[in-house]
Amino acid sequence: MTKVGIVGDSHIVALKLAWDELKNQFSDTELYFCGAGGKATNQLKVTDNKLFLDAEKATVPNGANVELELNEIDKVVLVGMQTTDIIVTERILKDCSVAYQARSSSDRVLSRNCFSEVISSYVRNSNLVRTYNIVKHSFRNPIYYVNIPLTSSVYLDQDVFEFYENTNHEALKARAKKIKPEIEHLMKFARNGDWRELYFEYRRAYQDLLGAEIIEIPQDEHTVFEQFFTKEYYCAQDLYHGNRHYGRKQMEKVLQFVS
């Protein structure tokens, strides 16, 4: 029997729903989910080989626990817990261009090295890197990680605000209104082709900071559009987390690696 701990933020929900449908097909594998919503994963701690959430008011995703006995686990999969593309594109790129993509002589331009270091600083302080560093000191077995879903292809050719208005998810509607400037900039960034460079910078930063010991489980290829985006079918209703179709495909990919 292979015992696998799935540790993460709200992005573990789609995987948990898929596991509930798939687990009868994997009688030799047990999955244990541990995590918290939002930024509360920064309260994950390890003491005496136990990973636990040291936060009383944290929202725990459905089906997840607040602790995990690492000495009873064969493998750990870290999910999500990453700085998002929206943060960087809004805070950094809304007022300037990177040297490779300056649009005019009036643009304020960041050097490529400066841009890389900005992204590295965000990644360095992400909950994914933090959680990996505390787990690896107490856990000698394989550790894997699953990225957040690629940006939705909806950003390429649709009005994202209209898309959210047509959903039945009130929390997502509210979130879209709250971060409207960020979404507007991300739509522009995706459509002019610069998202590709941002994607590569993020991958480089995570690979540099996580090192070769951790194993990346890539996004399932069936859900990917033109290498850098998630197909709309797999993120309808939730452009950020993906839907149950995404969860099933990604869980099948996870199981290929860990079962």
N, C-alpha and C positions, 0 to 999 in steps of 0.2 A: 504494500500500500504506500503510495506516494502522497505525502501531506504538504500542501502548498498554502502559504499565507499570502493573501492579496491585501496590500496596504495602500491606502490612498485617500483622496478627497471625494467629492461628489461624482467624479468620473468612474468610481467603482460600481455605481448603481446599474448602469447598462450591462456591465459584466455579470453582476449578481443576478439580474433578471434572466440573462441568457443561461447562466449556470443552473438555475432552477429548472430550465427546460431540458438541459443537456446531461445533467448529472447521472441519470439512470443508464446512460451509455458508457459511463466511465466508472465502473465499479471498483477499479483499482486506484482511484484518485479521490482524495478529499480536499476540498477547498475551504479555507477559513478567511472571512473578510473582517478587516479591522480598519477603522478610519474615522474621519470627521469631515463635515462640509466646510466649504469656504477656506479661510486661512487658518482654521483651528488645528490643522495638522502640524503647525509650528509648536504645538504643545505635546507632540508625541515624544516620549522618553523611553529609555531602556534602563532597567534596573534588575539585576540578578537574572539575566536572560529573558526578561519579560518586557515586551514592547507594550506600552500603555498610553492612554490619552490622559494627560494631566490637566483637565479642564472640565469644570462642573457644568457649564452652560453651553458647551459645544453641541451643534446639531450633528447627530450620528446618522449616516445614510441608512435607509431601510435594509435590514438584513445584516448589518455590520455590527461588530463588537467593539468595545473600547480597549481591549487588551488581547495580546497574542503571546503564547508561550513559545519563544524561539527555539528552545531545546527540544520541542516536540515536532518541529517543522523541518522538512527536507529542503524546501526551496521557498524563496520569498520573491514576490512580484510587486514592484512599486508602480503605482498608477497615478498619472496626472501630477498634481502638486507643482505645477510649473508656472513661471511667469508667462503671460500671454502676449501674443503679437500686438494686441490692441494697446497695451501699456506703452510699448516702445514707439509704435508708430504715432501715437498721440503726443506723448511727452517729448520725444526727441525729434521726430521727422516732420512734425507739423510746421516747425519754424525754420527748417534748414534742409539741405540736401547732402547726400554723401557724395564724395568726389566722383564716383563712377556714374552717378545719375543726376548731376546738376542740370537743371532745365534751362537756366539762363544765367547771364553774367551777374544778375541782381540777386541770385540765390546766395544765402549764407551756406557755406560748404564745410562739412566735417571731413577730415581725412579718413581714409579707410581704416587705418589703425585705431583712430579715435572711436569710430563707430563700432569696431570690433570690441574694444575695451568697454564701451558703454553696455553692450549686450552681455558681455562676460560678467560685468558687475551685477546686472539683474539676475543672471543665471546663478551666480555664486551665492546669492542670498535667497534663492528659491527653496521652498520646502522640500522639493525632490532631492536636491543636493544635501540639504541638512539631514533629512531622514536617512538617506543612504549612508552618510558618514557615521551616524550613531548606530545604525543596524550592523554595519560591516565589522565593527569592533567586537561585537558579541556573537556574530553569526558567520561561521566558516564555510557554509554550504553555498551553492549558487544563488546569486541575486540577479533578478531581471528587472527591466522597466518597460512600461508602455507609455508612449507619449499621449498627450491630449490629441483629439482628432485634428487633422489638418483643417485649415480654414474652409468653410463651406463654399462650394461653387456658386451659391446664391449671390455672393458678393461680386461675382464677375458680371452678371447681366440682369440682376433684378433689384428692385427697391427693397432693401432689407427691412425698413420700417413697415412697409406695406405687408411684407411677408409675416412679420411678427403680429401685426394687427389681425391677420387672418387665422392665427392660432387660437386655441382655447386655453393657453397657458398664461394666466394673468401675471405670474411672477416674471416671466420672460418679457412680456409686454412692458412691464414697469422697468425692467433692467435696460431694455433697448432705449427707452426714453431718457433714462438716467445717463447713459453713456453715448448719447446721440453724436456729439462731436467726434468721439473716437471711432464710431462706426462709419461716419461719413468719410473720415480720413482713410480708414482701412479699405473701404470700397474703392476709393481713388487709387490707393497703393496697389491693390490687387489687380486693377484693370490696366494700369500703366506698365505692368510687368516687373515692378520692383519687389513684389512679394517674394520672388524667387531668391533674390540676394539675402533678404532677411531670413528666409528659411535656412539657407546654407550657413549663415552666421550663427543662428541658434543651434543647429546641429553640431557645428564645430565647437561652440562653447560648452555644450553639454558633454560631448565626447572628451574634451580636454579636462573638464572638471570632475567627471565621473570616473575616468580612467578605463583601462582595458578589462578590469575585473568584472564589471557589470555587463550584462548581456541585453542588448536592445531587442525587444519584440516589435517588429515593424507593424504599421497599420496594414490591415489585410488589403491586398492589392485589388480585390473586387470593389472596394469602397472608394478607391482613389480615382480622381479625375485629373488628367494631364499632369500627373506626378506631384502636384503641390496642393491639391484641393480635395475635399470630401464631396462625393457625389450627393446631389440633393436628396435622392431617395433614402440615403442613410443618415440624413440629419433633418428631415422634415419634422416640424414641431419644435426642434431644439438645435439651433445652428452651432451651439457651443459644445454640448455633451454628446451629440449623436442620439439616435433613437434605438428602439429595440432591434431593428434590423442590423444597425451598426454593431450593437452589443453582441449579437449572436455571431456575426462574422469575426469580430475581434476576439471573442472568447474561444472560438474554434482555433484561431491563430495562437492564442496563449497556450491552449492545450497541446498543440503540436510541439511546443517547446518544453513543457513541464511534465506531461503525463508519460 
